[in-house]
Amino acid sequence: MSPFEFFFSFYGLLLGFSVAELVGGFARLLHQRRGIRFGYLTPMLAIFVAVDIATFWNQAWLIFRFAPFSFALLVLGLVIASVFYVAAALVFPRDLRAGESLDEHFWAHRRLVLLGVLAANWMAGGLLITLTLLTGEFSRLELGAAFWGGLALFSAGTLIAAFAPGRRIVGATLVILLAYHGYQIGRAVLAIVAAGGWSVLGPAAV
């Protein structure tokens, strides 16, 4: 087992719990769906958090795949994944009575959820920048305007969604954040298409 495999067996497990919280919360709502007003804010927040968790699987590969074994990295992974777990656990209510609205839960917990997601992203981004500065690889990352613009958009949008008082502003900001995630997903799809897909039979079959 490589150091990355050992680290990710722990880190990925904790991130997996976050996904389970989101999916489980949605499943509970389906069981209690009669008389519940879903609205649109909580579903958008759930999608935003779910996709952002997926980005952390991607970031783990980029940042930690060559890392040595370190207890400090396990603790760091514990902190980041735990922040995500708390955020994910608060997206959906544990229980709703007939006639209640998900929007009420959203307004009560949105700041903890969104600030938790933002904190986890800043920790991962701060680690990447600090590490590459220490190794002298920062200039080789070729982080252009798209990266810094996307980081600014993500950070500002998340803060606005967390603190803006109006439903329309918060809803519009979540739409922009989801569109940003959609753009990143689209780029990944185009990269696969440009590469001609991949072999399902293994390298020897190519």
N, C-alpha and C positions, 0 to 999 in steps of 0.2 A: 504494500500500500504506500503510495507516494504521500509526501507531506500535504499536498493539496487535497487528495482524496480523504485523508484523515480529518483535515480542517473542515472540508465541505460536508462530511458526514454529520458533523455537529451543527454547522452554520445552516446548511440546507434543511436539516430537521426542524430547526427553530423557525425558519422562513415558511416551511411547509405548514406549521401550526397556524401561522397567520392566514394562509390561504384557506385552511380548514375552518377557521373562524368566519371568514367571509362567506364561504359556500354554505357552511352550517347555519349561519344567521339568515341567509336567503331562504334556505330550505325550511327553517322554522316559520318564516313569514308566509311561505306558501301553505303551510299547515294551518295557519291562523288567518288566512287571507280574507275570509268573509267579514265584511264590515270595516276593514282596515283601508284607510286612504293612503295609497303608496306615494303619491306626489311624484316629483321628478328629481328633487335634490339628493335624497339618500341613494337612489339607484346610480346617479352620476358619480357621487362620492365613492360608492362601492367599486365601480368600474375603474375609477382613477386610482384608488388604492391597490386594487388587484393588479393592474398593469404595471404600476410602479414597483410592486413586489417582484414581478417578473423581471424588471430591469436589474434587480439586485442579483439574480442568478447570472445574468450577463456580466455585471460588474465584478462578481466574484471570480469569474473565469479570467477577465482582463487584469484584475489587480493581484489576485492571490495564486494564480496557477504556477508561478515560479518561486513562491515564497517558501522559506525554510520552515521547519517545525518550530513553533514558538507558543509558549503558554500565553504570552501577551496577545497574540493574534486570536487565540481562542476566547479570551476575555473581551477583546474588541468585537469579535463576531457576536458574542453573547449580548453585549450592550446594544449594538445596531439592530440585531434581530428581535431583541426584547422590546425595543421602542416600536418597531413595526408591529409586533404582536399586540401590544396595548392599543395602538391606533386601529388595527383591524378589528379587535374585539369590541371597540366602541362604535363601529359603523352601524351595526344593526342592534336594535333593542333586544334584551333577553326575553321580554314578554310584552305583548300588546293586547289591550282589551278592545272589544268591538267598539267601533266608533272613533277610535284614536287615529291620529295621523302620524306618518313617519316624519313629516316635516318638523313636528314638535321635538322629536328626538334629535333630528339634524341640528336644529338651532341650539340645543342643549349641549351637544358634544362636538360640533364641527371644529372648534379651535383645538381641542386636544388631538383630534384625528389629524387635521391638516398640519399642525405644528409638529406633531410626531413624525409624520412622513417627511416634512422639510428637514427636521433635525437629522433623521437617518441619512438623507441624501447629502446634507452638508458634511456629516461625519465621513461618509464614503468619499466624497469629493476632496475633502481636506486631507484624507489619507493618501489619495492618489497624487495630489500636488506635492505634499510634503515628501513622500517617498521618492518621486521622480526628481525633486530638487536635491535630495540627499545623494542620489545615484548619478546625478548629472544628465538624466535622460529627459528632463522636462522639455528641452528645446527640440527633442526628437519626436515628441508626441504630435506635433503639427496641429495644435488646437487653434483652429481658425475662428473667424467671426461667427460661423454657424454654431460652434460649441458655446462660446461665451454669450452669444445672443440667446441661445436656447436655455442656458443656465439662468440668465437674467429673467427671461420670460417665465420659466418654471418657478423661480424663487418669488418674483413679484406676484405672479398669479396665485400662488399658494397663500401668500400673506394676505392678498386682497380677499380671497375666498374665506380666509379665516376670520378677518376682522370687519369686512364691509357690512353695513347694517341692512342694506336693501336686498330683497329677494332677487330682483332683476339683475343687480350687479353681481351677486354671488352666482346666480345661475349662468349668466353670460361668461363669467370667469371660468367656471367649471367646464363650459363648452370649449373655451379656448385651450384649457389644459388638456382636455381629452383630444382635441384636434392636434395638439403638439405631440401627444403620445401616438396618435394615429399616423402622423407624419413620420415618426421614427419607425413605426412598424412597417409603413409603406416602403421606406428606404431599405429595410431588411429584406422585404419580399422582392424588391427589384434586384437586390444583390444576388439572391438565389436564382432568379430568372436569368440574370446576366451570366451567371456561372454555368447555366445549362442544367440546373438541378443537381442531384447527387445520385450515386449508384446505391441501390438497395441490396445489391449482391456482394458488395465489398470492393476494396481497391483493386483486387486482382481481376475483377470483371470489367473494369473500365478499359 
